[in-house]
Amino acid sequence: MNVGFIGTGVMGKSMAGHLLAAGHDLVVYNRTKGKAQELLDAGATWSDTPQGATSDRDVVFTIVGFPADVEEVYFGSDGVFASASDGVILVDMTTSRPDLAVRIAETAEAKGLSALDAPVSGGDVGAREARLSIMVGGPEKAFATVKPLFELMGRNIVLQGPAGSGQHTKMCNQIAIASGMLGVCESMAYAKASGLDPEVVLKSIESGAAGSWSLSNLAPRMIADNFAPGFYVKHFIKDLSIALESAEALGLETPGLALAKAMYERLAEQGGEDLGTQALYKLY
């Protein structure tokens, strides 16, 4: 297929690379060209604008930083909607606002296009190893067309419902992670404070009832003082803010989510916004 890919950062570079390796014709755009160089060396074509990565494509994927970036990429003067041709399927894999996903879908439909919101979970490791969880909202026909491409990036791919459903599902995911990360950090801090070897402690607890993806994948990084970003603190704060706003709109009280957001904001204020989410351990 002729594929456009907008956003080749920590996650997007690996995801686009899997599409390229499978033989799809790939045009890429990123605000910083250097972050796409590995893909260009492997045979991808560069575009100077999102518009250029959209024209004459069958499917266009976007995975950028913040909802404001999504709005600019889609609705800007040189954005996706400025050049998307009839029949193209637009797939936003950014974790963004559910209401923005609905707006993109409605705009796409009015222009004779299709749109899916398809945020992912699994971090940098999941992206590299093509085992992401992909949560999708949008029409079944578009989902069926794009699913073979999703299967090159992930293993757990579920159509959750109409436009916005993928983003709402990702909020469920982030809410579960938020309080869980507090528990992982506190557990490792307790192990250290009590004189235990945290690595040995992990051997006992990660396969039991306490087991989680964060415990198995991020606790070892905490122990090793490796705070390099698999997922940025600043992006997680963005996600938690969206989740908190969405929960409040639904009339749902989420004290665990609120506490986690406050803790991550405290970490960011201390200079940790460009670290990985496991850097919350530094506060402890």
C-alpha positions in Angstrom: 0.0 0.0 0.0 1.0 3.6 -0.4 1.4 4.8 3.2 2.1 8.2 4.8 3.5 8.4 8.3 3.6 11.6 10.2 5.6 11.6 13.5 8.8 9.5 13.7 9.8 9.9 17.3 10.5 7.3 20.0 7.4 5.3 19.0 6.7 6.3 15.5 10.1 5.5 14.1 9.8 1.8 15.0 6.2 1.6 13.9 6.9 3.1 10.5 9.9 0.9 10.2 7.8 -2.2 10.4 5.6 -1.0 7.6 8.6 -0.2 5.4 10.2 -3.6 6.1 7.0 -5.3 5.0 7.4 -3.7 1.6 4.9 -0.8 1.8 5.7 2.4 -0.1 6.4 4.9 2.7 6.5 8.7 2.8 7.4 10.3 6.1 7.2 13.7 7.7 8.6 14.8 11.1 9.3 18.3 12.5 12.9 17.2 13.0 14.2 15.5 9.9 17.1 13.9 11.7 14.7 11.7 13.6 13.5 10.2 10.3 17.0 9.6 8.9 17.1 5.9 9.8 13.9 5.4 7.9 15.1 7.4 4.9 18.3 5.3 4.9 16.1 2.2 4.7 14.2 3.5 1.7 11.4 5.8 2.9 10.7 9.1 1.1 10.9 12.4 2.9 8.2 15.1 2.8 8.8 18.7 4.0 5.1 19.0 5.1 2.3 16.8 6.5 0.4 17.7 3.3 3.2 16.1 1.2 3.0 12.9 3.3 -0.8 12.7 2.6 -1.3 13.3 -1.1 -1.6 10.1 -3.2 -1.6 7.8 -0.2 -4.0 5.0 0.7 -3.5 5.3 4.4 -1.9 8.0 6.5 -0.8 7.4 10.1 -0.1 10.2 12.6 1.5 9.9 16.0 2.6 13.2 17.4 3.0 14.7 20.9 0.0 16.7 22.1 -3.6 17.4 21.0 -2.5 20.8 19.8 -0.1 19.0 17.5 -2.8 16.7 16.2 -5.0 19.7 15.4 -2.2 21.4 13.5 -1.3 18.3 11.6 -4.9 17.7 10.5 -6.4 21.2 10.2 -3.4 23.4 9.5 -2.9 25.2 6.2 -0.4 22.5 5.1 -2.0 19.7 7.0 -3.6 16.4 6.2 -7.0 17.7 5.3 -5.5 20.1 2.8 -4.4 17.3 0.5 -6.1 14.1 1.4 -7.8 12.5 -1.6 -11.1 10.7 -1.7 -11.0 7.3 -0.1 -7.9 7.7 2.0 -8.0 6.4 5.5 -6.6 8.6 8.2 -5.3 6.9 11.4 -4.3 9.0 14.4 -2.3 6.9 16.8 -1.5 9.8 19.1 -3.0 9.6 22.6 -5.3 12.6 22.3 -8.7 13.9 23.4 -11.8 11.7 22.5 -13.7 14.8 21.4 -10.9 15.7 18.9 -11.0 12.2 17.5 -14.8 12.7 16.9 -14.1 16.1 15.2 -11.5 14.5 12.9 -13.8 11.7 12.0 -16.7 14.0 11.2 -14.5 16.2 9.1 -13.1 13.2 7.3 -16.6 11.9 6.5 -17.7 15.2 5.1 -14.7 15.1 2.8 -15.3 11.6 1.6 -12.6 10.1 3.7 -12.5 7.7 6.7 -10.8 8.2 10.0 -9.7 5.9 12.8 -8.5 6.9 16.3 -6.0 4.2 17.3 -3.8 5.0 20.3 -1.3 2.4 21.4 0.2 0.9 24.6 3.4 -1.0 25.1 6.0 1.7 25.1 9.3 1.9 23.2 9.9 -1.8 23.7 6.5 -2.8 22.3 7.0 -0.5 19.3 10.4 -2.0 18.5 9.2 -5.6 18.9 5.9 -5.0 17.1 3.8 -6.2 20.0 1.8 -3.0 20.8 -1.8 -3.1 22.0 -3.8 -1.0 19.6 -7.2 0.4 20.6 -9.3 1.5 17.7 -12.4 3.7 17.2 -14.1 4.2 13.9 -16.0 2.5 11.1 -15.6 -1.3 10.7 -14.8 -1.1 6.9 -11.9 1.2 7.5 -10.7 -0.9 10.4 -10.8 -4.1 8.2 -8.7 -2.3 5.5 -6.0 -1.1 7.9 -5.9 -4.1 10.2 -3.1 -5.9 8.2 -1.0 -2.8 8.7 -1.9 -2.7 12.4 -0.8 -6.3 12.6 2.7 -5.3 11.5 2.9 -3.0 14.6 1.1 -4.9 17.3 -0.5 -8.1 18.6 -3.6 -7.0 20.5 -5.8 -5.1 18.1 -9.3 -4.4 19.1 -12.1 -2.3 17.4 -13.7 -0.7 20.5 -16.6 1.2 18.8 -17.3 4.4 16.9 -15.0 7.5 16.6 -13.5 8.4 20.0 -13.8 4.9 21.4 -10.1 4.2 20.9 -9.1 7.3 22.8 -11.6 6.5 25.7 -10.0 3.0 25.9 -6.6 4.5 26.1 -7.8 6.7 29.0 -8.8 3.5 30.8 -5.3 2.2 30.1 -3.5 5.3 31.4 -5.7 5.5 34.5 -4.7 1.9 35.3 -1.0 2.7 34.8 -1.1 5.9 36.7 -1.9 4.5 40.2 0.1 1.3 39.3 3.3 3.4 38.8 2.9 4.8 42.2 2.8 1.3 43.6 5.8 0.1 41.6 7.9 3.1 42.7 6.9 2.7 46.3 7.6 -1.0 46.3 11.1 -0.5 44.9 11.8 2.3 47.3 10.6 0.1 50.2 12.9 -2.8 49.1 15.9 -0.5 49.0 15.1 1.2 52.4 14.6 -2.1 54.1 18.1 -3.3 53.0 16.8 -5.8 50.5 18.3 -6.3 47.0 15.6 -4.8 44.7 16.6 -7.1 41.8 16.1 -10.2 44.0 12.8 -8.8 45.3 11.6 -8.5 41.7 12.3 -12.2 41.2 9.8 -13.0 43.9 7.0 -10.5 43.2 6.8 -9.9 39.5 5.3 -13.3 38.7 2.8 -13.2 41.6 -0.3 -11.2 42.2 1.7 -8.0 42.1 2.9 -8.6 38.6 2.3 -6.0 35.9 3.9 -4.7 32.7 5.3 -1.7 34.6 6.8 -3.9 37.3 8.5 -6.2 34.9 9.7 -3.6 32.3 10.2 -0.3 34.3 11.3 -1.4 37.8 14.6 -2.9 36.4 15.2 0.5 34.8 14.5 2.3 38.1 17.0 -0.1 39.9 19.6 0.6 37.3 19.1 4.4 37.5 18.1 4.3 33.8 15.6 7.1 33.3 15.9 7.4 29.5 12.5 7.9 27.9 10.6 5.0 26.6 7.6 7.3 27.1 8.2 10.9 28.2 7.0 12.3 31.5 5.7 15.4 29.7 3.6 13.2 27.5 2.3 11.1 30.4 1.2 14.3 32.2 -0.7 15.3 29.0 -2.4 11.9 29.0 -3.3 12.1 32.7 -4.7 15.6 32.1 -6.9 14.4 29.3 -8.1 11.4 31.4 -8.9 13.6 34.4 -10.8 16.1 32.2 -12.7 13.2 30.6 -13.5 11.6 33.9 -14.8 14.9 35.4 -17.0 15.3 32.3 -18.4 11.9 33.0 -19.0 12.8 36.6 -16.5 10.2 37.8 -14.2 10.8 40.8 -10.7 9.4 40.2 -8.5 10.2 43.3 -5.7 7.8 42.3 -5.4 9.5 38.9 -5.4 12.9 40.5 -2.6 11.9 42.9 -0.5 10.4 40.1 -0.9 13.5 38.0 0.2 15.7 40.9 3.2 13.6 41.5 4.3 13.6 37.9 3.8 17.4 37.7 6.1 17.7 40.8 8.7 15.6 38.9 8.4 17.8 35.9 8.9 20.9 38.0 12.2 19.5 39.2 13.4 19.1 35.7 12.2 15.6 34.8 9.7 16.3 32.0 12.0 14.8 29.3 12.8 11.7 31.3 10.9 8.4 31.1 7.9 7.7 33.2 10.0 5.4 35.5 11.8 8.5 36.7 9.0 9.0 39.2 11.2 6.7 41.4 13.6 9.7 41.7 11.0 11.5 43.9 11.1 8.6 46.4 
